[in-house]
Amino acid sequence: MAEDTLLQEAIQALQKGERERAREILRRLLKAEQNNATYWLWMSAAVETQKERIYCLQTALRADPENAAARRGLVLLGAMPPDEDVQPFPLDRPRQWEEDLALAYEPPRPQGLKTLLTGPIGRLAALGLIVTGIIALAVYSFFAPRRRYTPLPTFTPGPSPTFTFTPTSINAAVGPTPTFVGPTPLWAILEATYTPTPLYVNTPRQPQSRDLYRIVREAYAEGDWPTVITSMEQIATLEPDAADPYYYIGEAYRFLGQYGEAFDAYTKAIEVNPDFGPAYVGRARVRYLMNPRGDNILEDFTSGIEKDPNFPEAYIGRAAYLLEQRDDPEAALNDLEQALSLSPDSALAHMYLARAYLALGETEEALRAAETAHQLDLTLIPAYRTLGRVYATLGRMEDALGPLQTYLLYEPDDAEALVLLGQAYHATGDDESAVDVLTRAVKINNKIGEIYLYRGLAYIGVGDGTAAAYDLKTALRYYPDSFEVSLGLARAYMLQEHYGDAYLQLERSKSLAESDEQKALVYYWRALSLEELENFSAAQDDWERLLALPASAMTPEMRATAREHLNALASPTPGPSPTKTATATSTPTSTATSTPTP
């Protein structure tokens, strides 16, 4: 079978150390068979990080709950408690995939791999590396489009068939992600490919075109865009009065990233038939891809709706444009409701519905729509980003981690998604990961203020006051009136033992504090800085101010620390400050905007 051949190619790539090629092959396999535990096991050997490997092994175990190899891997990686029923790997007679993984992941040694594996300790070490490799395949492949074959369209008159936002294919080329400051642009959606859909236009063909049209349908389902183009060009020659051949030529060029050629093809379709609605929608898409702020994008979407009011893609496309470029979620919501009346199972419509609700501050409705989009199509990659963003807005940072990690495996150059993930890592206490992710983000786009805010706070978490101060000073240029940034900078000064600077910064923070929670943080850190400056009387005043606030305004640790320090300061001869065992956090209670304050 073709799948067996591809799996062997992936295994051979792993043996040669070609992990990227192995990932690509396994991604194709998982597109066709998403719940194949064997593919996920091999994918875990091809991915890069331990978290990815754990994800792959967990996915393999969900697909096959009795899979002992996945269980062993999770146990050895610490992601599952030891189970007496799970036996160790048979070291004397490894199976093929175990043997190949050992070859792929065993570190080079001067005496050679064969020598290393002669002893039991060496073999156990190799096993640890093998299991580390098993886990990563799944996550990356999970995001790839699944292979589905579309039934041949029928020529029954009536409403347009259900059609997801982007006519998709398995092998449509996705170009590099451009750097973009601001909200996620439409190209992140329009170029992504997930599941093949039926041809929207079911125009009866002339007898001489029918064989060609069969070729087109098969090529379209397979994502063979060059064949779609050449076959439709022949049909256009045979049927000069038909607009749909030019429309599908435009679609094929769009998937190939040749937007100029796509624009010309859509325009030709409109010239042949000015009432052909889908061509206006296609032209609006490529206008956006070529210049998101260009002219006539909204006009083309609107024309598409007027010419074909039963085409849900037109409503979804216009809604997306209204959200991303016009900041008009109310109008977008109206379009999305119309789209869902025509195509209630459109995952993309539900995803944009979540974004519209989020923009309107209706977070519970946003969550329902985001979860629906995710459930309708697990391969819709941008839906993971939307779901993660909704979770983050609701303060459910632990829940936000998984969707954002999944999305970034497929779209690793989305700087704003990296910022969301970095924020989630920081909020859940994983500051080392937050620093790593946010450093990736700044290399992609160094003009997003939130990068410096959350990386600065993460640097505080890992104890690097110098790096924290640098980032938070940069963040102040974006958010000069942000309490979170000001307090964070004061804490960075504390780490550097610049207590005078910390005190002055806390004075500025006090003027920005609005809630009792923010005032509590100011009193806490200012009291500590005053003690270091040996101004014990002023420190005592701040501890008392802190305790005068409602208990709900601070953590129990902060309250206990205040009492401890007050008792020490109340003694006849104040001595050194008590050991500071509690750390007050300054996790932002609101998300800073991603555009600098003028």
C-alpha positions as CSV (number, residue, x, y, z in Angstrom):
1,M,0.0,0.0,0.0
2,A,1.1,3.6,-0.6
3,E,0.8,4.4,3.1
4,D,3.2,1.6,4.0
5,T,5.7,2.9,1.4
6,L,5.5,6.4,2.8
7,L,5.9,5.1,6.4
8,Q,9.0,3.3,5.3
9,E,10.3,6.4,3.7
10,A,9.7,8.3,7.0
11,I,11.6,5.6,8.9
12,Q,14.5,5.7,6.5
13,A,14.6,9.5,6.8
14,L,14.8,9.2,10.6
15,Q,17.6,6.7,10.3
16,K,19.5,9.2,8.2
17,G,18.9,12.0,10.6
18,E,16.5,13.8,8.2
19,R,13.9,14.7,10.8
20,E,12.4,17.5,8.8
21,R,11.7,15.2,5.9
22,A,10.3,12.5,8.2
23,R,8.0,15.1,9.7
24,E,6.7,16.1,6.3
25,I,6.0,12.5,5.3
26,L,4.3,11.7,8.5
27,R,2.3,14.8,8.3
28,R,0.9,13.6,4.9
29,L,0.1,10.2,6.4
30,L,-1.7,11.8,9.4
31,K,-3.7,14.0,7.0
32,A,-5.2,10.8,5.6
33,E,-5.5,8.9,8.8
34,Q,-5.5,11.2,11.8
35,N,-6.1,8.5,14.5
36,N,-3.3,6.1,13.4
37,A,-1.4,5.4,16.6
38,T,1.6,4.1,14.7
39,Y,2.0,7.3,12.8
40,W,1.9,9.3,16.0
41,L,4.5,7.1,17.6
42,W,6.9,7.7,14.7
43,M,6.0,11.4,14.6
44,S,7.2,11.6,18.2
45,A,10.6,10.6,17.0
46,A,10.7,13.4,14.5
47,V,9.6,16.4,16.5
48,E,12.0,18.7,18.4
49,T,10.9,19.3,22.0
50,Q,9.9,17.1,24.9
51,K,6.5,18.8,25.1
52,E,5.8,17.9,21.5
53,R,6.9,14.3,22.1
54,I,4.6,14.0,25.1
55,Y,1.7,15.4,23.0
56,C,2.4,12.9,20.2
57,L,2.5,9.9,22.6
58,Q,-0.7,11.1,24.4
59,T,-2.4,11.4,21.0
60,A,-1.2,7.9,20.1
61,L,-2.6,6.6,23.4
62,R,-5.9,8.3,22.8
63,A,-6.1,6.6,19.4
64,D,-5.1,3.2,20.9
65,P,-5.6,3.1,24.7
66,E,-3.9,-0.3,24.8
67,N,-0.7,0.9,23.0
68,A,2.1,-0.2,25.3
69,A,4.8,1.6,23.4
70,A,3.0,5.0,23.9
71,R,2.5,4.2,27.6
72,R,6.2,3.3,28.1
73,G,7.3,6.5,26.4
74,L,5.0,8.6,28.6
75,V,6.2,6.8,31.7
76,L,9.9,7.4,30.8
77,L,9.3,11.0,30.0
78,G,7.6,11.5,33.4
79,A,4.2,12.3,31.8
80,M,2.5,9.2,33.2
81,P,3.0,7.4,36.6
82,P,4.7,4.0,36.4
83,D,2.4,1.1,35.8
84,E,3.3,-2.4,36.7
85,D,1.4,-3.7,33.7
86,V,3.7,-1.8,31.3
87,Q,6.8,-3.9,30.8
88,P,10.1,-2.4,29.8
89,F,11.3,-2.4,26.2
90,P,12.6,-5.9,25.2
91,L,16.3,-4.9,25.1
92,D,17.4,-8.2,23.7
93,R,15.0,-8.2,20.7
94,P,13.9,-4.7,19.8
95,R,11.2,-4.2,17.2
96,Q,12.0,-2.4,14.0
97,W,10.7,1.0,15.1
98,E,12.5,0.8,18.4
99,E,15.7,-0.1,16.6
100,D,15.3,2.7,14.1
101,L,14.6,5.2,16.7
102,A,17.7,4.2,18.6
103,L,19.8,4.7,15.5
104,A,18.1,8.1,14.8
105,Y,18.5,9.5,18.3
106,E,21.6,7.9,19.8
107,P,24.2,10.6,20.3
108,P,27.4,10.0,18.4
109,R,30.1,8.4,20.6
110,P,33.8,7.8,19.7
111,Q,33.5,4.1,20.3
112,G,30.5,3.7,18.1
113,L,26.8,2.9,18.6
114,K,27.4,-0.9,18.5
115,T,29.8,-0.7,21.4
116,L,27.5,1.5,23.4
117,L,24.6,-0.9,23.1
118,T,26.6,-3.9,24.3
119,G,26.0,-3.0,28.0
120,P,22.7,-2.8,29.8
121,I,23.3,0.7,31.1
122,G,24.1,1.9,27.6
123,R,21.0,0.2,26.2
124,L,18.8,1.8,28.9
125,A,20.2,5.2,28.1
126,A,19.4,4.6,24.4
127,L,15.9,3.6,25.4
128,G,15.4,7.0,27.1
129,L,16.5,8.7,23.9
130,I,14.2,6.5,21.8
131,V,11.2,7.4,23.9
132,T,12.1,11.0,23.8
133,G,12.0,10.7,20.0
134,I,8.7,8.9,19.9
135,I,6.4,11.7,21.0
136,A,6.8,14.6,18.6
137,L,5.3,13.4,15.4
138,A,1.7,13.9,16.3
139,V,1.4,17.6,17.0
140,Y,2.9,18.8,13.8
141,S,1.0,16.4,11.7
142,F,-2.2,17.0,13.5
143,F,-2.4,20.4,12.0
144,A,-1.9,19.3,8.5
145,P,-4.9,19.0,6.3
146,R,-6.6,15.6,6.3
147,R,-7.0,13.7,3.0
148,R,-10.6,13.5,2.1
149,Y,-12.0,12.6,-1.3
150,T,-14.9,14.7,-2.5
151,P,-17.8,13.0,-4.1
152,L,-18.5,14.0,-7.7
153,P,-20.8,17.0,-7.8
154,T,-24.3,16.4,-9.2
155,F,-26.0,18.8,-11.5
156,T,-29.2,19.2,-9.6
157,P,-30.7,22.7,-9.8
158,G,-31.1,24.4,-6.5
159,P,-29.2,26.3,-3.8
160,S,-25.4,26.3,-3.8
161,P,-23.8,23.4,-2.0
162,T,-22.2,23.9,1.4
163,F,-18.8,25.5,0.9
164,T,-16.2,26.3,3.5
165,F,-14.4,29.7,3.4
166,T,-11.4,28.6,1.5
167,P,-11.8,26.0,-1.3
168,T,-9.0,23.7,0.0
169,S,-6.7,21.0,-1.1
170,I,-4.2,18.8,0.5
171,N,-1.1,20.0,-1.3
172,A,-1.8,23.7,-1.9
173,A,1.4,25.6,-1.3
174,V,1.5,27.9,1.7
175,G,3.9,30.8,1.3
176,P,6.1,32.2,4.0
177,T,4.3,34.2,6.7
178,P,4.9,37.9,6.2
179,T,5.7,40.2,9.1
180,F,2.6,42.1,10.1
181,V,2.0,44.5,13.0
182,G,-1.6,44.5,14.2
183,P,-4.5,42.0,14.2
184,T,-4.1,38.7,12.4
185,P,-4.5,39.4,8.7
186,L,-6.7,37.5,6.4
187,W,-3.8,35.8,4.6
188,A,-3.3,33.7,7.6
189,I,-6.7,32.2,6.8
190,L,-7.0,32.5,3.1
191,E,-3.8,30.7,2.3
192,A,-4.2,27.9,4.8
193,T,-5.6,24.7,3.4
194,Y,-7.5,22.1,5.4
195,T,-10.2,19.9,3.8
196,P,-11.0,19.6,0.1
197,T,-14.6,20.8,-0.7
198,P,-16.9,20.2,-3.6
199,L,-16.7,22.5,-6.6
200,Y,-19.1,25.2,-5.9
201,V,-20.2,25.9,-9.5
202,N,-21.9,22.9,-11.1
203,T,-22.2,24.2,-14.6
204,P,-23.4,21.5,-17.0
205,R,-20.6,20.9,-19.5
206,Q,-20.7,20.5,-23.2
207,P,-20.1,16.9,-24.4
208,Q,-16.6,17.7,-25.7
209,S,-15.7,19.1,-22.2
210,R,-17.0,16.3,-20.0
211,D,-13.8,14.2,-20.0
212,L,-11.7,17.3,-19.2
213,Y,-14.1,18.2,-16.4
214,R,-13.7,14.8,-14.8
215,I,-9.9,15.4,-14.7
216,V,-10.6,18.8,-13.1
217,R,-12.7,17.4,-10.4
218,E,-10.1,14.7,-9.5
219,A,-7.2,17.2,-9.7
220,Y,-9.2,19.7,-7.5
221,A,-9.8,17.1,-4.8
222,E,-6.1,16.2,-4.9
223,G,-4.8,19.8,-4.9
224,D,-3.2,19.3,-8.3
225,W,-3.5,23.0,-9.2
226,P,-1.4,22.9,-12.4
227,T,-3.7,20.2,-13.8
228,V,-6.7,22.2,-12.8
229,I,-5.3,25.2,-14.7
230,T,-4.4,23.4,-17.9
231,S,-7.7,21.4,-18.0
232,M,-9.8,24.5,-17.3
233,E,-8.0,26.5,-20.0
234,Q,-8.9,23.8,-22.5
235,I,-12.6,23.9,-21.3
236,A,-12.6,27.7,-21.6
237,T,-11.5,27.4,-25.2
238,L,-14.3,24.9,-25.9
239,E,-16.9,26.9,-24.0
240,P,-16.0,30.6,-24.5
241,D,-19.2,31.8,-22.9
242,A,-18.7,30.0,-19.6
243,A,-17.3,32.0,-16.6
244,D,-16.6,29.2,-14.2
245,P,-13.5,27.9,-16.0
246,Y,-11.8,31.2,-15.4
247,Y,-13.0,31.3,-11.8
248,Y,-11.4,27.9,-11.1
249,I,-8.2,29.0,-12.9
250,G,-8.1,31.9,-10.5
251,E,-8.7,29.6,-7.5
252,A,-5.8,27.4,-8.7
253,Y,-3.4,30.3,-9.1
254,R,-4.5,31.6,-5.7
255,F,-3.6,28.4,-4.0
256,L,-0.2,28.4,-5.9
257,G,0.4,31.9,-4.5
258,Q,0.4,33.5,-8.0
259,Y,-1.9,36.3,-7.1
260,G,-1.5,38.4,-10.2
261,E,-2.4,35.6,-12.4
262,A,-5.4,34.7,-10.1
263,F,-6.6,38.4,-10.3
264,D,-6.5,38.3,-14.1
265,A,-8.5,35.0,-14.2
266,Y,-11.2,36.3,-11.8
267,T,-11.5,39.5,-13.8
268,K,-11.8,37.5,-17.0
269,A,-14.6,35.4,-15.4
270,I,-16.4,38.7,-14.6
271,E,-16.0,40.0,-18.1
272,V,-17.5,36.8,-19.5
273,N,-20.4,36.9,-17.0
274,P,-20.8,40.1,-14.9
275,D,-23.4,38.3,-12.8
276,F,-21.1,35.5,-11.7
277,G,-20.8,36.1,-7.9
278,P,-18.0,33.8,-6.9
279,A,-15.6,35.5,-9.2
280,Y,-16.0,38.8,-7.3
281,V,-15.3,36.9,-4.0
282,G,-12.2,35.4,-5.4
283,R,-11.0,38.7,-6.7
284,A,-11.6,40.3,-3.3
285,R,-9.5,37.6,-1.7
286,V,-6.5,38.2,-4.0
287,R,-6.8,42.0,-3.6
288,Y,-6.5,41.4,0.1
289,L,-3.5,39.1,-0.3
290,M,-1.7,41.6,-2.5
291,N,-2.6,44.6,-0.3
292,P,-4.8,44.3,2.8
293,R,-5.4,48.0,2.8
294,G,-6.0,48.3,-0.9
295,D,-9.1,49.6,-2.7
296,N,-12.3,47.8,-3.8
297,I,-11.9,44.8,-1.5
298,L,-15.1,45.5,0.3
299,E,-16.9,46.4,-2.9
300,D,-16.0,43.1,-4.5
301,F,-17.2,41.1,-1.5
302,T,-20.4,43.0,-1.6
303,S,-20.8,42.5,-5.3
304,G,-20.3,38.8,-4.8
305,I,-23.2,38.7,-2.2
306,E,-25.5,40.7,-4.5
307,K,-24.8,38.5,-7.5
308,D,-25.1,35.2,-5.5
309,P,-26.8,35.6,-2.1
310,N,-26.6,31.8,-1.6
311,F,-22.8,31.8,-1.5
312,P,-21.7,31.6,2.2
313,E,-18.1,32.3,1.3
314,A,-19.0,35.8,0.3
315,Y,-20.5,36.6,3.7
316,I,-17.6,35.0,5.6
317,G,-15.0,36.8,3.5
318,R,-16.7,40.1,4.0
319,A,-17.1,39.5,7.8
320,A,-13.4,38.7,8.0
321,Y,-12.5,41.9,6.2
322,L,-14.8,43.9,8.4
323,L,-13.2,42.5,11.5
324,E,-9.6,42.8,10.5
325,Q,-9.6,46.0,8.5
326,R,-12.7,48.0,9.5
327,D,-12.9,47.1,13.2
328,D,-16.7,46.6,12.7
329,P,-17.6,43.5,14.7
330,E,-21.3,44.3,14.6
331,A,-21.5,44.3,10.8
332,A,-19.3,41.2,10.8
333,L,-21.7,39.5,13.2
334,N,-24.6,40.1,10.8
335,D,-22.7,38.6,7.9
336,L,-21.7,35.6,9.9
337,E,-25.2,34.9,11.0
338,Q,-26.3,34.9,7.4
339,A,-23.4,32.6,6.4
340,L,-24.4,30.1,9.2
341,S,-28.0,30.1,8.0
342,L,-26.6,28.9,4.6
343,S,-23.9,26.7,6.0
344,P,-24.5,25.9,9.7
345,D,-21.5,23.5,9.9
346,S,-19.0,25.9,8.6
347,A,-16.1,25.7,11.0
348,L,-14.6,28.9,9.6
349,A,-17.8,30.9,10.1
350,H,-18.0,29.8,13.7
351,M,-14.3,30.8,14.1
352,Y,-14.9,34.3,12.9
353,L,-18.1,34.4,15.0
354,A,-15.9,33.8,18.0
355,R,-13.6,36.6,17.0
356,A,-16.6,39.0,16.5
357,Y,-18.0,38.2,19.9
358,L,-14.5,38.6,21.4
359,A,-14.2,42.1,19.9
360,L,-17.6,42.9,21.3
361,G,-16.5,41.8,24.8
362,E,-19.0,38.9,24.8
363,T,-16.5,36.3,26.0
364,E,-18.9,33.4,26.9
365,E,-20.4,33.6,23.4
366,A,-16.9,33.8,22.0
367,L,-15.9,30.6,23.8
368,R,-18.9,28.7,22.6
369,A,-18.3,29.7,19.0
370,A,-14.5,28.9,19.3
371,E,-15.1,25.5,20.7
372,T,-17.8,24.7,18.1
373,A,-15.3,25.7,15.3
374,H,-12.7,23.5,16.8
375,Q,-15.1,20.5,17.2
376,L,-16.3,20.9,13.6
377,D,-12.9,20.7,12.0
378,L,-9.9,19.7,14.1
379,T,-7.6,20.5,11.1
380,L,-8.7,24.2,10.9
381,I,-5.4,25.6,12.2
382,P,-6.4,29.2,12.8
383,A,-9.2,27.9,15.1
384,Y,-6.6,26.8,17.6
385,R,-5.3,30.3,17.7
386,T,-8.8,31.7,18.2
387,L,-9.5,29.2,20.9
388,G,-6.3,30.0,22.7
389,R,-6.9,33.7,22.5
390,V,-10.4,33.3,24.0
391,Y,-9.1,31.2,26.8
392,A,-6.4,33.8,27.5
393,T,-9.0,36.6,27.6
394,L,-11.0,34.6,30.1
395,G,-7.9,34.2,32.2
396,R,-7.8,30.4,31.6
397,M,-4.1,30.4,30.8
398,E,-3.6,26.7,31.5
399,D,-6.3,25.9,28.9
400,A,-4.8,28.4,26.4
401,L,-1.4,26.5,26.3
402,G,-2.5,23.5,24.3
403,P,-4.4,25.3,21.4
404,L,-1.6,27.8,21.1
405,Q,1.1,25.2,21.0
406,T,-0.8,23.3,18.4
407,Y,-1.3,26.4,16.2
408,L,2.4,27.4,16.4
409,L,3.6,24.0,15.3
410,Y,1.8,24.7,12.0
411,E,2.4,28.5,11.9
412,P,5.6,29.0,13.8
413,D,6.2,32.6,12.5
414,D,3.1,34.2,13.9
415,A,4.6,36.7,16.3
416,E,1.3,37.6,18.0
417,A,0.5,34.0,18.7
418,L,3.9,33.6,20.2
419,V,3.2,36.6,22.4
420,L,-0.1,34.9,23.6
421,L,1.8,31.7,24.3
422,G,4.5,33.6,26.2
423,Q,1.9,35.3,28.3
424,A,0.3,32.0,29.1
425,Y,3.6,30.4,30.0
426,H,4.3,33.4,32.3
427,A,0.9,33.2,33.9
428,T,1.3,29.5,34.6
429,G,4.7,29.9,36.2
430,D,6.8,28.5,33.3
431,D,9.0,31.6,32.9
432,E,11.9,29.8,31.1
433,S,9.5,28.8,28.3
434,A,8.1,32.2,28.3
435,V,11.5,33.8,27.7
436,D,12.3,31.3,24.9
437,V,9.0,31.8,23.1
438,L,9.0,35.6,23.4
439,T,12.6,35.7,22.2
440,R,11.4,33.9,19.1
441,A,8.6,36.5,18.7
442,V,11.0,39.5,18.9
443,K,13.1,38.0,16.1
444,I,10.0,37.9,13.9
445,N,8.6,41.3,14.8
446,N,10.4,43.6,17.2
447,K,7.7,46.2,17.2
448,I,5.1,44.5,19.4
449,G,5.1,46.1,22.9
450,E,3.7,43.1,24.7
451,I,6.8,41.1,23.9
452,Y,8.9,43.3,26.1
453,L,6.2,43.5,28.8
454,Y,5.8,39.7,29.2
455,R,9.4,38.8,28.6
456,G,10.5,41.4,31.1
457,L,8.1,39.8,33.7
458,A,9.4,36.4,32.7
459,Y,13.0,37.5,33.2
460,I,11.9,38.6,36.7
461,G,10.6,35.1,37.2
462,V,13.9,33.5,36.3
463,G,15.8,36.1,38.4
464,D,17.5,38.1,35.7
465,G,17.0,41.6,36.8
466,T,19.3,43.2,34.2
467,A,17.5,41.7,31.2
468,A,14.1,42.4,32.9
469,A,15.0,46.1,33.4
470,Y,16.0,46.4,29.7
471,D,12.8,44.9,28.4
472,L,10.5,46.8,30.7
473,K,12.1,50.1,29.9
474,T,11.4,49.3,26.3
475,A,7.9,48.3,27.2
476,L,7.4,51.7,28.9
477,R,7.9,53.4,25.5
478,Y,4.9,51.5,24.2
479,Y,2.8,51.8,27.4
480,P,3.9,54.8,29.4
481,D,0.8,54.7,31.6
482,S,0.7,51.0,32.2
483,F,0.7,50.0,35.9
484,E,2.0,46.5,35.0
485,V,5.0,47.8,33.2
486,S,5.8,50.3,35.9
487,L,5.6,47.8,38.8
488,G,7.5,45.2,36.8
489,L,10.4,47.7,36.3
490,A,10.4,48.4,40.0
491,R,10.7,44.7,40.7
492,A,13.6,44.5,38.2
493,Y,15.4,47.2,40.1
494,M,14.9,45.2,43.3
495,L,16.5,42.2,41.7
496,Q,19.5,44.4,40.7
497,E,19.6,45.7,44.3
498,H,19.0,49.2,43.0
499,Y,16.7,50.0,45.9
500,G,16.6,53.7,45.4
501,D,15.6,53.3,41.8
502,A,13.0,50.7,42.8
503,Y,11.5,53.1,45.4
504,L,11.2,56.0,42.9
505,Q,9.6,53.6,40.3
506,L,7.1,52.4,42.9
507,E,6.2,56.1,43.6
508,R,5.3,56.3,39.9
509,S,3.4,53.0,40.1
510,K,1.4,54.4,43.0
511,S,0.0,57.2,40.8
512,L,-1.1,54.6,38.2
513,A,-2.7,52.2,40.7
514,E,-6.5,52.2,40.5
515,S,-7.7,48.9,42.1
516,D,-7.1,47.7,45.6
517,E,-5.1,44.8,44.1
518,Q,-2.7,47.2,42.4
519,K,-2.4,49.3,45.6
520,A,-1.6,46.2,47.6
521,L,1.3,45.4,45.2
522,V,2.7,48.9,45.5
523,Y,2.6,48.8,49.3
524,Y,4.2,45.4,49.4
525,W,7.1,46.1,47.1
526,R,7.6,49.7,48.4
527,A,7.8,48.4,52.0
528,L,10.5,45.9,51.0
529,S,12.5,48.6,49.2
530,L,12.2,51.0,52.2
531,E,13.5,48.3,54.5
532,E,16.5,47.8,52.2
533,L,17.0,51.6,52.4
534,E,16.7,51.3,56.2
535,N,13.8,53.6,56.4
536,F,11.9,51.3,58.8
537,S,9.3,53.8,59.9
538,A,8.1,54.4,56.3
539,A,8.2,50.7,55.7
540,Q,6.1,50.1,58.7
541,D,3.5,52.5,57.4
542,D,3.3,50.7,54.1
543,W,2.9,47.3,55.8
544,E,0.0,48.8,57.8
545,R,-1.5,50.2,54.6
546,L,-1.3,46.8,53.0
547,L,-3.1,45.1,55.9
548,A,-5.8,47.8,56.0
549,L,-6.9,46.7,52.5
550,P,-9.5,43.9,52.1
551,A,-8.0,40.4,52.3
552,S,-9.3,39.7,48.8
553,A,-6.9,42.4,47.4
554,M,-3.8,40.3,48.1
555,T,-2.6,36.7,48.3
556,P,-2.5,35.0,51.7
557,E,1.3,34.9,51.4
558,M,1.5,38.7,51.0
559,R,-0.7,39.2,54.1
560,A,1.4,36.8,56.1
561,T,4.6,38.5,55.0
562,A,3.2,41.9,56.1
563,R,2.4,40.6,59.6
564,E,5.8,39.0,59.9
565,H,7.6,42.2,58.9
566,L,5.5,44.4,61.2
567,N,6.2,42.1,64.1
568,A,9.9,42.4,63.4
569,L,9.8,46.2,63.0
570,A,7.8,46.5,66.2
571,S,10.6,45.0,68.3
572,P,12.6,47.5,70.4
573,T,15.6,47.3,68.1
574,P,14.8,46.7,64.5
575,G,17.2,44.3,63.0
576,P,17.7,42.8,59.5
577,S,14.5,42.2,57.6
578,P,12.9,38.8,58.0
579,T,13.6,36.3,55.4
580,K,11.3,37.0,52.5
581,T,9.7,33.7,51.8
582,A,6.7,34.9,49.8
583,T,6.8,36.5,46.4
584,A,4.0,38.8,45.4
585,T,3.1,38.4,41.8
586,S,2.3,41.2,39.4
587,T,0.4,39.2,36.8
588,P,-1.4,41.8,34.7
589,T,-5.1,41.9,35.3
590,S,-5.8,43.3,31.8
591,T,-4.2,42.7,28.5
592,A,-2.1,45.6,27.2
593,T,-2.9,46.7,23.7
594,S,-0.5,45.8,21.0
595,T,-0.1,49.3,19.7
596,P,2.0,52.0,21.3
597,T,0.2,54.8,23.1
598,P,0.6,58.0,21.1
